[in-house]
Amino acid sequence: MFIDNIKIYLKAGNGGNGAVSFHREKFVSAGGPDGGDGGRGGNIIFRVDTGANTLLAFRYKRKFVAEDGGNGMADKKHGKNGADVIIPVPQGTLIKDPESGKIIFDMASAEEFVVCKGGRGGWGNRHFATPTRQIPRFAKSGTAGEEKEVLLELKMLAEVGLVGFPNVGKSSILSRISAAKPKIANYHFTTLSPNLGVVSVKEGKGFLAADIPGLIEGASEGQGLGHAFLRHVDRCRLLLHVVDVSMADGREPLDDMIKINEELSKYSSELATRPQIVVANKIDSTLFEEEAVEAFYSYCKEKDIPVINVSAVTGEGLEELVKVTAEKLRELPPITVYEPEVTEEDEVIDKSAITETTVRREGQRFVVEGQWLFNFMGKINFSDYESLNFFQRVLVKNGVIDKLREAGIEEGDTVSMYDFEFDFVY
């Protein structure tokens, strides 16, 4: 079974808590605090698996939880760091936000990506000792690990895509020009999933070609099988538009070509402008004097569309097809790598944050609390100007500032958020 779109749940490990401990040793008086720090929670990491070409592994396992960090111990012993969870995915997998559809990361451009970071371990009480507070009886708790649902969408990294109606010979051509062994038969929708093949070129570097399941009229609207796999031609630098010029199925080649291009255009206007080479297949049984065939060649010549005549059965023209395709690829820009669309700010903005946030007034001091806020503050460097600006923007977008105003805060009042306090100026 071919699976190229699936939603999964991810949860990084929580950081371990810091320890409250005091050194106790015979003949040693006033040993002082020696509580160790908590360990870091495990990360959730995606890693490229070059041997995979489907997301089938996620059909039965859709929840991934990393190990929590260990708590700190006495004698300044650090808690154990939580083990990371490594998730292998095929190269070309897009990690997306399921709600907005925005791209978090494209696994075409890197071998590894940390999608959920483990929580930081809390400090032991030894960090809080000062000349005036020599026996701190408190420690810091670890922060929670990040958690989220993500949508995995596979877009193959093939440089060349073979498109066309069912049964025009795409799989047969791929099997002749590469080592791929797709299922081939004389009926519609023999190909139920994209097939990949590495095509060797004598003059230099080869290329990766994908046989996309046959499209039909209305494919962009969900009809047939090919619509489900149109995403796999998104990255293709060049399309080989395979047309059956034998008219064995009673269809006219020009009509086929125009209809497929219309479906590509409906799916993506950018895809419709992708360079094409028309591959006129089954020339071993073509009646060139047929009016419909002549109209097809006249149209291609008029539109300056390159046409290569081939026969997947006899092998005629296939060597020329490979040569021309390789030459064309040298002229085209590199394969598409999608830039992340989800910003760090987007990651923190939470629609439910305003309902989870509590604000209470204690004189001229306003105390703000919330689990999301506690986790978020563990990522902020309050001594850095840019980090503070980021912190302020998130407070505004998550509705915290509005909630403080509703509580009656005025400029100059103190705001307390866990172990961080500041004067309200807005």
N, C-alpha and C positions, 0 to 999 in steps of 0.2 A: 504494500500500500504506500502511495506517495502522499506525504503530508507536508505542506509548505506554509501553514498559517495556524498558529496555536497560542493560547494565552496561558501563562503560568504565574504562580505566586512565589515570591522570594522574600526571605527574612534573614538578615545578617545577625550574627550573635551579639548579645548584650555584653557590655564591658563589666568586668568583675568589680566588686566593691572594695574600697580601701579598708584596711584593718585598723582597729583601735587596740593598741597593745603598748605595754611598757616593759622595758628591759628589767628582768629579774635574774640576779646572779649573786651567789654567795660572795660576801666581802666587797660587793660593788653597791654602793649606796647611790640613790638618785640616778638610776640608769637612764631615765628619760624615755620619751616615746620612741617606739621602734616598729610601728605598724607598716607593713608592706603595701605596695600599690596593687590594685586589681589588674588582671590581664586584659588584653584587647580582645574584643569579640571577633569571631571569624568573618571574613569577607565572602561575598558571593561574586565569583569571577567567571566570566565567559571566556572560553578558549577556542580558537579555530581548530577544527578537526578536518584536515584536508582529505580524509578518506570518506567523509560523509557527504551525501547529497540530498538528504531528506530530514525532516524533523520528526520522523517516526518514533524516535526514542522518547519523545515527550507525550506520546499518546496515553501511556498508563502511569506516568509519574509527572505530576504538574505542580508539586509543592517541594521547595528546596529551602531547608533551614540550616543555617550554619551554627557551629558550637559556640556557646557562651564562654566568655573569659572567666578564669578562676578568680576567686576572692583572694585578696592579699592576706598574708600571714604574719605572725610575730617574727621578731628577729630580722626585720626588713626584707622578708622573703616576698618576692613578686609572684602574683598569681599567674597561673599558666595561661598563655594566649590561646584563644579558641581556634580550632582548625578551620581553614578556609574550605569552602565548597567550590570545586571546579566543575563547570558545566560545559561540555564540548558541544559545539554547534558547527554546521557546515559553513565554509567560507562564503560570504555574501549574505549572511543572515542580518536582517535589520532588527534592532531592538527598539520597540516603539511604545509610547504611552497609549494604553488601550482606550482612554477617554477622548483625548484630543487627536490621536493619530500622529502626533509629532514624533520625529525620529530622535531617540536618545543616543544611539550609536550605530554605526555601520561596521559590521565585523569583516568587511572587505579590506579595511585599511590598517588593521592591527591584529596581532596574534592573541592578545589578551585585553580584557576590559573589566574593571571593577564596577559592577552595576549597583551593588549595595555594600556600603562600608560598615564594618563592625563598630560597635560602640567603644568609646575610650574607657580604659580602666580608671577607677576612682583613686584618688590619692589617699595613702595611709596617713594616720595622725602625725607622723614624724614631720610631714611637710608644713604643719600648722604651728609648730613650736616657734615661739618668739621670746625675746628677753623678758617680756611682760606676761607671756602666756606659756609657761614652761611645761604644763601638763594638760595638753589639749585632749579632751575626752570625746572627740568626734573625728570622723573621717568623711571622705567624699564618696558618694555612690557612683557606680559606673553609669555611663549613658547608654540608652537603648540603641540597638543596631537598626539600621535603615530597613524598611520593608516596603514592598510595592508589588503590584501586579504589572507584568509587562506582556506585550504582544510580540511574538517572534514571527517574522515574515521573511521567507527565503526568496531572494532574488539572485538567480544564478549568475556566475561570473563569466558566462560564455561571451566571447567577443563577437561571435557570428551566430545569428539565429535563423533557422530554416522555417519559414512560415508559408501557409497556403491551405487550400481546402483539404479535407480528408482524402486519402487514397491517391494523392498526386505523386507520391514517390519520395517524400522527405526522408523517411526512415531508411529506404533503400539507398538513397544517395549518401546518407551519413554512414551507413555500414560499408560502403565502397571506398569512401575517402578517409575513414578512420578505423580504429580497432573496435568501435562500439558494435554491440550485437543486439540491436532493438528487435522487438517482435514485429514480424512482417507478414501480412496476409492481405488477401484481396477483398477487404470489406471495410466499411467506414469505422473510424475510431479504433483501429488496431492499437494505436499509441494512446495509452491512458495516462501517461506521465511523461514529462520531458526526459529526453535521452541526451547524454553528453558524450562527446567523442573528441579526442585530441588528434588534430590533423597535422601530419608532418609535412614540412616544406623543405625541398632539397637545398634551396638557396640560403636558408637561415632558420630563424625561430618559427615554430609552428603556431597554431592557434587552437582555441577551444571552441567547438561548435555545438549548438543545442538544437535538437529537433523538437519543435513545439507542437503539441497535439493539434490536430487539424481544426481550423476555424471554419465556421459557417456563417451565413448571413444572420445577423442578430446576436453574434457572439458577445459583443460589448455590452449587451443587455442581459446576458446570462444564459443564452441559448447554446446548446451543444456542450462540448467538453473544453474547447480551447479557451473560453473566456476565463476559466479558473487559472490558466497558466500564462495569461498575457503579461503578468508582472515579470516573468522570466526573460522577456525580451527588452525590458526597460534598460538594462545595462549594455545590451548588444550594440557594438559600434557600427555593425553592418548587418543588413538583412538580406538573406538569399530568398527571394520570392519564387517558390517553386510552382510552376504552372504545367498542367497536363495538356500538351498540344495534340494528343492523339484523339481527344474528344470521345474516349471510350465510354465515359459515363453520360454522354449526351450533353455535357456542358461546354459552352464556348470559352476558350482561353482568355479572351479579352474581358468578357463579362466576369469571369472568376477573379482576374487580377484587380479590376476596379472595385469589386465588392469587398475583397480582403483589405485593400487600402482604405476603404471607407470604415471598416470595422476598427482598424488600427487608429484612424483619425478620431473616431468616437471615444475610444479608450483613452487616448492621449494625443493631443495636438502636436506635442514635441516628438512623439514616436512616429507620427506620420511624416515628419521631415527627415527621418533617419535615412542615410544613403542605402540604396537598394541595387542589387544585381538580380535581374530576372533570369531564372533558370528554366529554360524550356525543356521539360523532361519528356521521355517516351518518343524521341524522334525516330526510333527504330520502327514505329508503327504509325507515323504521322503521314497524313495525306496533305502535302504542302499546297496542292492546288485548291484545297478547300477554301471557300471564300472567307469563312470565319477565321481560319489560320492566317490567311493573308492580311486580314484586318488587324489581327493581333500584332504581327510584325510591323505593319505600317504605323500603328499607334506608337509602339516602342521607339521606332525610328524618328517619328515626328516629335515625341517628347524627350528625345535624346536619352533614353533609358537603355543601359547596356544589357544585352541579351546573350546568354551562352547556351548553345544547344547541347544537350547531354542525353545519354541513355543509361539509366541505372542498371539496365539488364546487360548490355554489351560493354559498358564502361566508356563508351565514346564520349569525348568532351570533358570527362571528369578531371583529367590532368590539367587541362586548360582552366577549368573552374577553380581548382585549388591555387594555381599560379596567379590568376587575376585577383582572387580574393585576398591573397597574401599581399600583393602589390597595393591594393586599395587600402588595406589596414595600415600600411606604413604611412599613408597620407592623413589618416584620421586621428583625432585627439584620443588620449588614453581612455580607458574604461571608466565609467562613472562611479565615483565614490561619494555617497551622500553625507553632507555636513550635518552635525547634530542640530536639531531644532529646539530641543528642550534646554533651557538655560538653568544655571544653578538656582536662580530665583524661582523658576517654575517648579523645581523639585521641592521647594520648601512651602510654596503657597498651598494651603489646604482649605477647601471650602468648609469643612467641618470645624476648623480651628476656632472660629468666633463663638460657636456654641460650647466648645470645650474650655474656653478661657474664662477664668474667674477673676474679678477685680473687687477687692474690699478696701474700705477706707479705714485707716487708723490715725485719726487726727489729720495732720497735713501730709501724711504718708499713705501712698496707695500701693497695695501689695497685689501683684499680678502673678497668677499661677496657671499652669496647664501642662499636660504631659508633653504635647508637641513642642511647647516653649522650652521645657527642660531639656529635651533632646536636641533642639536647635541651638540652644546656648552653648552646648558642648562643642559645637563646631566653630564658634566665633572667637577670634583673637581680639580682645577688647583693648589691646594696646596698639592696634593697627587702625589707621584712619579709614582705609578702604573697607576693611572688615566691619567697622562700626557703621559706615554708610549703608552697607548691605543689610546689616542688622536692622537699621531704621526703616529701610524700604520694605522689608518683610513684615515688620510690625504694622506698617500702614496698610499693606495689601491684605494682611490677615485680619484686619479690623480691630487690632488691639488699641490703636490710638483713638478710634471712634468710641470704643467701650470706656476708655479712661475719661473722655469728655462727658459721656453720659453719666459717669459717676461723679462729675463735678470738679474734675481736676483743673487747676489754674497754673499759669506760668510760675515757676519757682518752686512748686510742690515737688516732693521727693517721690520717685517711683522705685519700688523694690521688686526685683525679679530674681528670686533665689539668692545667690550670693553677689548679685550685681545691683548697685544703686546709682541713680542719676537724677539730676534736676530736670523737670519737664520744661522744655522750651520748644514751642512749635508755632 
